[in-house]
């Protein structure tokens, strides 16, 4: 059994997971920021289109951020 290759593959996987988690957090933060910067009609639809998320998911992301204490202008 080639454990060196297995260890390298496991390390790459862990690094990729961390990168994905970080990118997800960044995307959530940017989506919430975009929604907070405007009262424009269709803002949720625009965020949904750009991110590929459903409008319901966009609403949940914003609601969760607001509940975490970010407030409307954070």
PyMOL Python script that loads the backbone (N, CA, C, O; Angstrom):
from pymol import cmd

cmd.read_pdbstr("""\
ATOM      1  N   UNK A   1       0.849  -1.176   0.000  1.00  0.00           N
ATOM      2  CA  UNK A   1       0.000   0.000   0.000  1.00  0.00           C
ATOM      3  C   UNK A   1       0.894   1.238   0.000  1.00  0.00           C
ATOM      4  O   UNK A   1       1.865   1.320   0.752  1.00  0.00           O
ATOM      5  N   UNK A   2       0.547   2.201  -0.860  1.00  0.00           N
ATOM      6  CA  UNK A   2       1.320   3.438  -0.985  1.00  0.00           C
ATOM      7  C   UNK A   2       0.704   4.505  -0.084  1.00  0.00           C
ATOM      8  O   UNK A   2      -0.149   5.278  -0.519  1.00  0.00           O
ATOM      9  N   UNK A   3       1.139   4.540   1.166  1.00  0.00           N
ATOM     10  CA  UNK A   3       0.545   5.483   2.120  1.00  0.00           C
ATOM     11  C   UNK A   3       0.988   6.916   1.861  1.00  0.00           C
ATOM     12  O   UNK A   3       0.281   7.848   2.243  1.00  0.00           O
ATOM     13  N   UNK A   4       2.129   7.117   1.229  1.00  0.00           N
ATOM     14  CA  UNK A   4       2.588   8.473   0.929  1.00  0.00           C
ATOM     15  C   UNK A   4       1.601   9.145  -0.027  1.00  0.00           C
ATOM     16  O   UNK A   4       1.205  10.291   0.182  1.00  0.00           O
ATOM     17  N   UNK A   5       1.218   8.434  -1.057  1.00  0.00           N
ATOM     18  CA  UNK A   5       0.250   8.990  -2.015  1.00  0.00           C
ATOM     19  C   UNK A   5      -1.094   9.220  -1.346  1.00  0.00           C
ATOM     20  O   UNK A   5      -1.759  10.220  -1.618  1.00  0.00           O
ATOM     21  N   UNK A   6      -1.500   8.306  -0.475  1.00  0.00           N
ATOM     22  CA  UNK A   6      -2.760   8.464   0.252  1.00  0.00           C
ATOM     23  C   UNK A   6      -2.704   9.704   1.144  1.00  0.00           C
ATOM     24  O   UNK A   6      -3.655  10.484   1.189  1.00  0.00           O
ATOM     25  N   UNK A   7      -1.591   9.882   1.852  1.00  0.00           N
ATOM     26  CA  UNK A   7      -1.436  11.055   2.724  1.00  0.00           C
ATOM     27  C   UNK A   7      -1.465  12.348   1.923  1.00  0.00           C
ATOM     28  O   UNK A   7      -2.077  13.327   2.350  1.00  0.00           O
ATOM     29  N   UNK A   8      -0.813  12.362   0.769  1.00  0.00           N
ATOM     30  CA  UNK A   8      -0.834  13.550  -0.081  1.00  0.00           C
ATOM     31  C   UNK A   8      -2.233  13.852  -0.589  1.00  0.00           C
ATOM     32  O   UNK A   8      -2.658  15.007  -0.613  1.00  0.00           O
ATOM     33  N   UNK A   9      -2.943  12.816  -0.992  1.00  0.00           N
ATOM     34  CA  UNK A   9      -4.316  13.006  -1.468  1.00  0.00           C
ATOM     35  C   UNK A   9      -5.206  13.518  -0.335  1.00  0.00           C
ATOM     36  O   UNK A   9      -6.046  14.390  -0.552  1.00  0.00           O
ATOM     37  N   UNK A  10      -5.026  12.986   0.856  1.00  0.00           N
ATOM     38  CA  UNK A  10      -5.824  13.435   2.005  1.00  0.00           C
ATOM     39  C   UNK A  10      -5.513  14.896   2.331  1.00  0.00           C
ATOM     40  O   UNK A  10      -6.420  15.667   2.646  1.00  0.00           O
ATOM     41  N   UNK A  11      -4.253  15.275   2.257  1.00  0.00           N
ATOM     42  CA  UNK A  11      -3.861  16.669   2.521  1.00  0.00           C
ATOM     43  C   UNK A  11      -4.467  17.606   1.487  1.00  0.00           C
ATOM     44  O   UNK A  11      -4.998  18.660   1.838  1.00  0.00           O
ATOM     45  N   UNK A  12      -4.392  17.227   0.211  1.00  0.00           N
ATOM     46  CA  UNK A  12      -4.990  18.058  -0.843  1.00  0.00           C
ATOM     47  C   UNK A  12      -6.483  18.208  -0.619  1.00  0.00           C
ATOM     48  O   UNK A  12      -7.040  19.287  -0.824  1.00  0.00           O
ATOM     49  N   UNK A  13      -7.132  17.134  -0.200  1.00  0.00           N
ATOM     50  CA  UNK A  13      -8.566  17.173   0.053  1.00  0.00           C
ATOM     51  C   UNK A  13      -8.885  18.138   1.199  1.00  0.00           C
ATOM     52  O   UNK A  13      -9.805  18.949   1.088  1.00  0.00           O
ATOM     53  N   UNK A  14      -8.133  18.053   2.291  1.00  0.00           N
ATOM     54  CA  UNK A  14      -8.368  18.955   3.429  1.00  0.00           C
ATOM     55  C   UNK A  14      -8.148  20.407   3.032  1.00  0.00           C
ATOM     56  O   UNK A  14      -8.908  21.284   3.442  1.00  0.00           O
ATOM     57  N   UNK A  15      -7.123  20.665   2.243  1.00  0.00           N
ATOM     58  CA  UNK A  15      -6.855  22.030   1.778  1.00  0.00           C
ATOM     59  C   UNK A  15      -7.983  22.527   0.884  1.00  0.00           C
ATOM     60  O   UNK A  15      -8.398  23.681   0.987  1.00  0.00           O
ATOM     61  N   UNK A  16      -8.473  21.669   0.017  1.00  0.00           N
ATOM     62  CA  UNK A  16      -9.577  22.046  -0.868  1.00  0.00           C
ATOM     63  C   UNK A  16     -10.848  22.327  -0.064  1.00  0.00           C
ATOM     64  O   UNK A  16     -11.584  23.262  -0.379  1.00  0.00           O
ATOM     65  N   UNK A  17     -11.108  21.533   0.962  1.00  0.00           N
ATOM     66  CA  UNK A  17     -12.271  21.778   1.824  1.00  0.00           C
ATOM     67  C   UNK A  17     -12.159  23.132   2.509  1.00  0.00           C
ATOM     68  O   UNK A  17     -13.137  23.878   2.567  1.00  0.00           O
ATOM     69  N   UNK A  18     -10.986  23.457   3.025  1.00  0.00           N
ATOM     70  CA  UNK A  18     -10.788  24.759   3.679  1.00  0.00           C
ATOM     71  C   UNK A  18     -10.988  25.888   2.682  1.00  0.00           C
ATOM     72  O   UNK A  18     -11.618  26.896   3.004  1.00  0.00           O
ATOM     73  N   UNK A  19     -10.461  25.733   1.480  1.00  0.00           N
ATOM     74  CA  UNK A  19     -10.616  26.763   0.453  1.00  0.00           C
ATOM     75  C   UNK A  19     -12.087  26.931   0.077  1.00  0.00           C
ATOM     76  O   UNK A  19     -12.559  28.054  -0.102  1.00  0.00           O
ATOM     77  N   UNK A  20     -12.805  25.829  -0.043  1.00  0.00           N
ATOM     78  CA  UNK A  20     -14.229  25.892  -0.374  1.00  0.00           C
ATOM     79  C   UNK A  20     -15.014  26.555   0.749  1.00  0.00           C
ATOM     80  O   UNK A  20     -15.880  27.389   0.486  1.00  0.00           O
ATOM     81  N   UNK A  21     -14.728  26.199   1.988  1.00  0.00           N
ATOM     82  CA  UNK A  21     -15.403  26.819   3.127  1.00  0.00           C
ATOM     83  C   UNK A  21     -15.160  28.323   3.151  1.00  0.00           C
ATOM     84  O   UNK A  21     -16.079  29.102   3.404  1.00  0.00           O
ATOM     85  N   UNK A  22     -13.933  28.724   2.890  1.00  0.00           N
ATOM     86  CA  UNK A  22     -13.588  30.144   2.873  1.00  0.00           C
ATOM     87  C   UNK A  22     -14.306  30.869   1.729  1.00  0.00           C
ATOM     88  O   UNK A  22     -14.836  31.964   1.919  1.00  0.00           O
ATOM     89  N   UNK A  23     -14.321  30.268   0.567  1.00  0.00           N
ATOM     90  CA  UNK A  23     -14.998  30.867  -0.585  1.00  0.00           C
ATOM     91  C   UNK A  23     -16.492  30.986  -0.330  1.00  0.00           C
ATOM     92  O   UNK A  23     -17.106  31.982  -0.711  1.00  0.00           O
ATOM     93  N   UNK A  24     -17.088  29.980   0.313  1.00  0.00           N
ATOM     94  CA  UNK A  24     -18.514  30.013   0.638  1.00  0.00           C
ATOM     95  C   UNK A  24     -18.817  31.153   1.597  1.00  0.00           C
ATOM     96  O   UNK A  24     -19.790  31.884   1.414  1.00  0.00           O
ATOM     97  N   UNK A  25     -17.983  31.303   2.619  1.00  0.00           N
ATOM     98  CA  UNK A  25     -18.182  32.382   3.587  1.00  0.00           C
ATOM     99  C   UNK A  25     -18.049  33.741   2.904  1.00  0.00           C
ATOM    100  O   UNK A  25     -18.831  34.651   3.177  1.00  0.00           O
ATOM    101  N   UNK A  26     -17.065  33.882   2.017  1.00  0.00           N
ATOM    102  CA  UNK A  26     -16.897  35.130   1.274  1.00  0.00           C
ATOM    103  C   UNK A  26     -18.113  35.426   0.405  1.00  0.00           C
ATOM    104  O   UNK A  26     -18.590  36.560   0.358  1.00  0.00           O
ATOM    105  N   UNK A  27     -18.605  34.415  -0.274  1.00  0.00           N
ATOM    106  CA  UNK A  27     -19.761  34.595  -1.154  1.00  0.00           C
ATOM    107  C   UNK A  27     -20.989  34.995  -0.353  1.00  0.00           C
ATOM    108  O   UNK A  27     -21.736  35.884  -0.762  1.00  0.00           O
ATOM    109  N   UNK A  28     -21.204  34.347   0.785  1.00  0.00           N
ATOM    110  CA  UNK A  28     -22.332  34.715   1.649  1.00  0.00           C
ATOM    111  C   UNK A  28     -22.205  36.170   2.089  1.00  0.00           C
ATOM    112  O   UNK A  28     -23.172  36.929   2.021  1.00  0.00           O
ATOM    113  N   UNK A  29     -21.015  36.558   2.539  1.00  0.00           N
ATOM    114  CA  UNK A  29     -20.804  37.927   3.013  1.00  0.00           C
ATOM    115  C   UNK A  29     -21.040  38.943   1.898  1.00  0.00           C
ATOM    116  O   UNK A  29     -21.672  39.974   2.125  1.00  0.00           O
ATOM    117  N   UNK A  30     -20.544  38.664   0.713  1.00  0.00           N
ATOM    118  CA  UNK A  30     -20.726  39.589  -0.410  1.00  0.00           C
ATOM    119  C   UNK A  30     -22.188  39.672  -0.834  1.00  0.00           C
ATOM    120  O   UNK A  30     -22.673  40.749  -1.181  1.00  0.00           O
ATOM    121  N   UNK A  31     -22.890  38.546  -0.808  1.00  0.00           N
ATOM    122  CA  UNK A  31     -24.309  38.552  -1.165  1.00  0.00           C
ATOM    123  C   UNK A  31     -25.104  39.385  -0.159  1.00  0.00           C
ATOM    124  O   UNK A  31     -25.956  40.183  -0.549  1.00  0.00           O
ATOM    125  N   UNK A  32     -24.831  39.203   1.113  1.00  0.00           N
ATOM    126  CA  UNK A  32     -25.528  39.968   2.150  1.00  0.00           C
ATOM    127  C   UNK A  32     -25.194  41.453   2.002  1.00  0.00           C
ATOM    128  O   UNK A  32     -26.081  42.301   2.095  1.00  0.00           O
ATOM    129  N   UNK A  33     -23.933  41.766   1.776  1.00  0.00           N
ATOM    130  CA  UNK A  33     -23.531  43.165   1.598  1.00  0.00           C
ATOM    131  C   UNK A  33     -24.251  43.796   0.409  1.00  0.00           C
ATOM    132  O   UNK A  33     -24.711  44.934   0.491  1.00  0.00           O
ATOM    133  N   UNK A  34     -24.347  43.065  -0.682  1.00  0.00           N
ATOM    134  CA  UNK A  34     -25.036  43.581  -1.866  1.00  0.00           C
ATOM    135  C   UNK A  34     -26.500  43.858  -1.561  1.00  0.00           C
ATOM    136  O   UNK A  34     -27.042  44.875  -1.994  1.00  0.00           O
ATOM    137  N   UNK A  35     -27.142  42.966  -0.825  1.00  0.00           N
ATOM    138  CA  UNK A  35     -28.550  43.162  -0.484  1.00  0.00           C
ATOM    139  C   UNK A  35     -28.747  44.328   0.472  1.00  0.00           C
ATOM    140  O   UNK A  35     -29.746  45.042   0.390  1.00  0.00           O
ATOM    141  N   UNK A  36     -27.802  44.521   1.374  1.00  0.00           N
ATOM    142  CA  UNK A  36     -27.913  45.610   2.351  1.00  0.00           C
ATOM    143  C   UNK A  36     -27.634  46.978   1.737  1.00  0.00           C
ATOM    144  O   UNK A  36     -28.045  47.996   2.294  1.00  0.00           O
ATOM    145  N   UNK A  37     -26.954  47.020   0.620  1.00  0.00           N
ATOM    146  CA  UNK A  37     -26.586  48.284  -0.007  1.00  0.00           C
ATOM    147  C   UNK A  37     -27.695  48.879  -0.859  1.00  0.00           C
ATOM    148  O   UNK A  37     -27.571  50.005  -1.341  1.00  0.00           O
ATOM    149  N   UNK A  38     -28.766  48.143  -1.047  1.00  0.00           N
ATOM    150  CA  UNK A  38     -29.815  48.638  -1.937  1.00  0.00           C
ATOM    151  C   UNK A  38     -31.191  48.210  -1.455  1.00  0.00           C
ATOM    152  O   UNK A  38     -31.365  47.158  -0.840  1.00  0.00           O
ATOM    153  N   UNK A  39     -32.143  49.049  -1.750  1.00  0.00           N
ATOM    154  CA  UNK A  39     -33.553  48.704  -1.546  1.00  0.00           C
ATOM    155  C   UNK A  39     -34.198  48.451  -2.911  1.00  0.00           C
ATOM    156  O   UNK A  39     -35.415  48.313  -3.029  1.00  0.00           O
ATOM    157  N   UNK A  40     -33.360  48.395  -3.917  1.00  0.00           N
ATOM    158  CA  UNK A  40     -33.812  48.256  -5.291  1.00  0.00           C
ATOM    159  C   UNK A  40     -34.657  47.003  -5.490  1.00  0.00           C
ATOM    160  O   UNK A  40     -34.322  45.922  -5.007  1.00  0.00           O
ATOM    161  N   UNK A  41     -35.740  47.175  -6.199  1.00  0.00           N
ATOM    162  CA  UNK A  41     -36.602  46.042  -6.527  1.00  0.00           C
ATOM    163  C   UNK A  41     -35.805  45.066  -7.397  1.00  0.00           C
ATOM    164  O   UNK A  41     -35.123  45.474  -8.338  1.00  0.00           O
ATOM    165  N   UNK A  42     -35.898  43.802  -7.080  1.00  0.00           N
ATOM    166  CA  UNK A  42     -35.209  42.788  -7.871  1.00  0.00           C
ATOM    167  C   UNK A  42     -33.800  42.468  -7.387  1.00  0.00           C
ATOM    168  O   UNK A  42     -33.084  41.698  -8.027  1.00  0.00           O
ATOM    169  N   UNK A  43     -33.395  43.057  -6.256  1.00  0.00           N
ATOM    170  CA  UNK A  43     -32.041  42.809  -5.750  1.00  0.00           C
ATOM    171  C   UNK A  43     -31.843  41.341  -5.409  1.00  0.00           C
ATOM    172  O   UNK A  43     -30.806  40.763  -5.735  1.00  0.00           O
ATOM    173  N   UNK A  44     -32.829  40.732  -4.757  1.00  0.00           N
ATOM    174  CA  UNK A  44     -32.707  39.306  -4.417  1.00  0.00           C
ATOM    175  C   UNK A  44     -32.609  38.456  -5.679  1.00  0.00           C
ATOM    176  O   UNK A  44     -31.835  37.501  -5.738  1.00  0.00           O
ATOM    177  N   UNK A  45     -33.393  38.810  -6.676  1.00  0.00           N
ATOM    178  CA  UNK A  45     -33.346  38.059  -7.933  1.00  0.00           C
ATOM    179  C   UNK A  45     -31.976  38.196  -8.597  1.00  0.00           C
ATOM    180  O   UNK A  45     -31.469  37.234  -9.172  1.00  0.00           O
ATOM    181  N   UNK A  46     -31.381  39.373  -8.522  1.00  0.00           N
ATOM    182  CA  UNK A  46     -30.049  39.582  -9.100  1.00  0.00           C
ATOM    183  C   UNK A  46     -29.002  38.759  -8.373  1.00  0.00           C
ATOM    184  O   UNK A  46     -28.153  38.123  -8.998  1.00  0.00           O
ATOM    185  N   UNK A  47     -29.067  38.775  -7.039  1.00  0.00           N
ATOM    186  CA  UNK A  47     -28.116  37.978  -6.256  1.00  0.00           C
ATOM    187  C   UNK A  47     -28.300  36.493  -6.571  1.00  0.00           C
ATOM    188  O   UNK A  47     -27.322  35.761  -6.721  1.00  0.00           O
ATOM    189  N   UNK A  48     -29.536  36.057  -6.670  1.00  0.00           N
ATOM    190  CA  UNK A  48     -29.816  34.651  -6.994  1.00  0.00           C
ATOM    191  C   UNK A  48     -29.255  34.282  -8.368  1.00  0.00           C
ATOM    192  O   UNK A  48     -28.676  33.210  -8.542  1.00  0.00           O
ATOM    193  N   UNK A  49     -29.429  35.167  -9.329  1.00  0.00           N
ATOM    194  CA  UNK A  49     -28.936  34.899 -10.685  1.00  0.00           C
ATOM    195  C   UNK A  49     -27.411  34.810 -10.696  1.00  0.00           C
ATOM    196  O   UNK A  49     -26.841  33.905 -11.305  1.00  0.00           O
ATOM    197  N   UNK A  50     -26.761  35.744 -10.026  1.00  0.00           N
ATOM    198  CA  UNK A  50     -25.299  35.788 -10.031  1.00  0.00           C
ATOM    199  C   UNK A  50     -24.690  34.596  -9.291  1.00  0.00           C
ATOM    200  O   UNK A  50     -23.699  34.023  -9.742  1.00  0.00           O
ATOM    201  N   UNK A  51     -25.285  34.227  -8.158  1.00  0.00           N
ATOM    202  CA  UNK A  51     -24.730  33.152  -7.337  1.00  0.00           C
ATOM    203  C   UNK A  51     -25.169  31.766  -7.778  1.00  0.00           C
ATOM    204  O   UNK A  51     -24.495  30.773  -7.499  1.00  0.00           O
ATOM    205  N   UNK A  52     -26.298  31.703  -8.465  1.00  0.00           N
ATOM    206  CA  UNK A  52     -26.859  30.401  -8.824  1.00  0.00           C
ATOM    207  C   UNK A  52     -27.720  29.815  -7.718  1.00  0.00           C
ATOM    208  O   UNK A  52     -28.170  28.673  -7.810  1.00  0.00           O
ATOM    209  N   UNK A  53     -27.947  30.602  -6.668  1.00  0.00           N
ATOM    210  CA  UNK A  53     -28.796  30.168  -5.562  1.00  0.00           C
ATOM    211  C   UNK A  53     -30.254  30.447  -5.884  1.00  0.00           C
ATOM    212  O   UNK A  53     -30.560  31.261  -6.755  1.00  0.00           O
ATOM    213  N   UNK A  54     -31.142  29.777  -5.189  1.00  0.00           N
ATOM    214  CA  UNK A  54     -32.561  30.100  -5.318  1.00  0.00           C
ATOM    215  C   UNK A  54     -32.838  31.389  -4.545  1.00  0.00           C
ATOM    216  O   UNK A  54     -32.057  31.773  -3.676  1.00  0.00           O
ATOM    217  N   UNK A  55     -33.939  32.049  -4.858  1.00  0.00           N
ATOM    218  CA  UNK A  55     -34.302  33.266  -4.112  1.00  0.00           C
ATOM    219  C   UNK A  55     -34.589  32.930  -2.657  1.00  0.00           C
ATOM    220  O   UNK A  55     -34.299  33.724  -1.762  1.00  0.00           O
ATOM    221  N   UNK A  56     -35.151  31.768  -2.424  1.00  0.00           N
ATOM    222  CA  UNK A  56     -35.412  31.344  -1.039  1.00  0.00           C
ATOM    223  C   UNK A  56     -34.099  31.206  -0.266  1.00  0.00           C
ATOM    224  O   UNK A  56     -34.014  31.624   0.889  1.00  0.00           O
ATOM    225  N   UNK A  57     -33.087  30.628  -0.889  1.00  0.00           N
ATOM    226  CA  UNK A  57     -31.798  30.482  -0.218  1.00  0.00           C
ATOM    227  C   UNK A  57     -31.176  31.850   0.049  1.00  0.00           C
ATOM    228  O   UNK A  57     -30.585  32.063   1.107  1.00  0.00           O
ATOM    229  N   UNK A  58     -31.302  32.767  -0.890  1.00  0.00           N
ATOM    230  CA  UNK A  58     -30.795  34.133  -0.700  1.00  0.00           C
ATOM    231  C   UNK A  58     -31.466  34.765   0.516  1.00  0.00           C
ATOM    232  O   UNK A  58     -30.799  35.387   1.343  1.00  0.00           O
ATOM    233  N   UNK A  59     -32.774  34.609   0.625  1.00  0.00           N
ATOM    234  CA  UNK A  59     -33.501  35.155   1.785  1.00  0.00           C
ATOM    235  C   UNK A  59     -33.011  34.534   3.086  1.00  0.00           C
ATOM    236  O   UNK A  59     -32.840  35.232   4.085  1.00  0.00           O
ATOM    237  N   UNK A  60     -32.784  33.219   3.075  1.00  0.00           N
ATOM    238  CA  UNK A  60     -32.301  32.550   4.297  1.00  0.00           C
ATOM    239  C   UNK A  60     -30.908  33.024   4.691  1.00  0.00           C
ATOM    240  O   UNK A  60     -30.632  33.217   5.875  1.00  0.00           O
ATOM    241  N   UNK A  61     -30.028  33.214   3.712  1.00  0.00           N
ATOM    242  CA  UNK A  61     -28.671  33.686   3.988  1.00  0.00           C
ATOM    243  C   UNK A  61     -28.731  35.067   4.641  1.00  0.00           C
ATOM    244  O   UNK A  61     -28.043  35.326   5.629  1.00  0.00           O
ATOM    245  N   UNK A  62     -29.557  35.949   4.081  1.00  0.00           N
ATOM    246  CA  UNK A  62     -29.664  37.301   4.638  1.00  0.00           C
ATOM    247  C   UNK A  62     -30.298  37.272   6.021  1.00  0.00           C
ATOM    248  O   UNK A  62     -29.842  37.965   6.931  1.00  0.00           O
ATOM    249  N   UNK A  63     -31.342  36.477   6.180  1.00  0.00           N
ATOM    250  CA  UNK A  63     -32.008  36.384   7.483  1.00  0.00           C
ATOM    251  C   UNK A  63     -31.043  35.864   8.544  1.00  0.00           C
ATOM    252  O   UNK A  63     -31.022  36.367   9.667  1.00  0.00           O
ATOM    253  N   UNK A  64     -30.248  34.862   8.191  1.00  0.00           N
ATOM    254  CA  UNK A  64     -29.274  34.315   9.137  1.00  0.00           C
ATOM    255  C   UNK A  64     -28.234  35.366   9.508  1.00  0.00           C
ATOM    256  O   UNK A  64     -27.857  35.485  10.674  1.00  0.00           O
ATOM    257  N   UNK A  65     -27.767  36.132   8.514  1.00  0.00           N
ATOM    258  CA  UNK A  65     -26.781  37.180   8.792  1.00  0.00           C
ATOM    259  C   UNK A  65     -27.376  38.261   9.678  1.00  0.00           C
ATOM    260  O   UNK A  65     -26.716  38.748  10.596  1.00  0.00           O
ATOM    261  N   UNK A  66     -28.615  38.636   9.410  1.00  0.00           N
ATOM    262  CA  UNK A  66     -29.284  39.649  10.230  1.00  0.00           C
ATOM    263  C   UNK A  66     -29.475  39.155  11.669  1.00  0.00           C
ATOM    264  O   UNK A  66     -29.311  39.916  12.622  1.00  0.00           O
ATOM    265  N   UNK A  67     -29.818  37.896  11.811  1.00  0.00           N
ATOM    266  CA  UNK A  67     -30.033  37.322  13.146  1.00  0.00           C
ATOM    267  C   UNK A  67     -28.723  37.195  13.922  1.00  0.00           C
ATOM    268  O   UNK A  67     -28.723  37.161  15.153  1.00  0.00           O
ATOM    269  N   UNK A  68     -27.613  37.126  13.198  1.00  0.00           N
ATOM    270  CA  UNK A  68     -26.311  37.000  13.852  1.00  0.00           C
ATOM    271  C   UNK A  68     -25.833  38.336  14.419  1.00  0.00           C
ATOM    272  O   UNK A  68     -24.759  38.422  15.014  1.00  0.00           O
ATOM    273  N   UNK A  69     -26.638  39.362  14.228  1.00  0.00           N
ATOM    274  CA  UNK A  69     -26.311  40.663  14.813  1.00  0.00           C
ATOM    275  C   UNK A  69     -25.705  41.653  13.860  1.00  0.00           C
ATOM    276  O   UNK A  69     -25.212  42.705  14.267  1.00  0.00           O
ATOM    277  N   UNK A  70     -25.743  41.315  12.576  1.00  0.00           N
ATOM    278  CA  UNK A  70     -25.168  42.237  11.597  1.00  0.00           C
ATOM    279  C   UNK A  70     -25.984  43.494  11.408  1.00  0.00           C
ATOM    280  O   UNK A  70     -25.444  44.523  11.002  1.00  0.00           O
ATOM    281  N   UNK A  71     -27.274  43.436  11.691  1.00  0.00           N
ATOM    282  CA  UNK A  71     -28.121  44.598  11.516  1.00  0.00           C
ATOM    283  C   UNK A  71     -28.250  44.981  10.053  1.00  0.00           C
ATOM    284  O   UNK A  71     -27.567  44.417   9.198  1.00  0.00           O
ATOM    285  N   UNK A  72     -29.104  45.921   9.766  1.00  0.00           N
ATOM    286  CA  UNK A  72     -29.357  46.269   8.367  1.00  0.00           C
ATOM    287  C   UNK A  72     -28.225  47.017   7.690  1.00  0.00           C
ATOM    288  O   UNK A  72     -28.139  46.999   6.463  1.00  0.00           O
ATOM    289  N   UNK A  73     -27.353  47.676   8.443  1.00  0.00           N
ATOM    290  CA  UNK A  73     -26.295  48.484   7.830  1.00  0.00           C
ATOM    291  C   UNK A  73     -24.902  47.927   8.083  1.00  0.00           C
ATOM    292  O   UNK A  73     -23.915  48.626   7.853  1.00  0.00           O
ATOM    293  N   UNK A  74     -24.798  46.707   8.542  1.00  0.00           N
ATOM    294  CA  UNK A  74     -23.475  46.136   8.871  1.00  0.00           C
ATOM    295  C   UNK A  74     -22.705  45.780   7.626  1.00  0.00           C
ATOM    296  O   UNK A  74     -21.579  45.291   7.716  1.00  0.00           O
TER     297      UNK A  74
END
""", "prot")
cmd.dss("prot")
cmd.show_as("cartoon", "prot")
cmd.util.cbc("prot")
cmd.orient("prot")
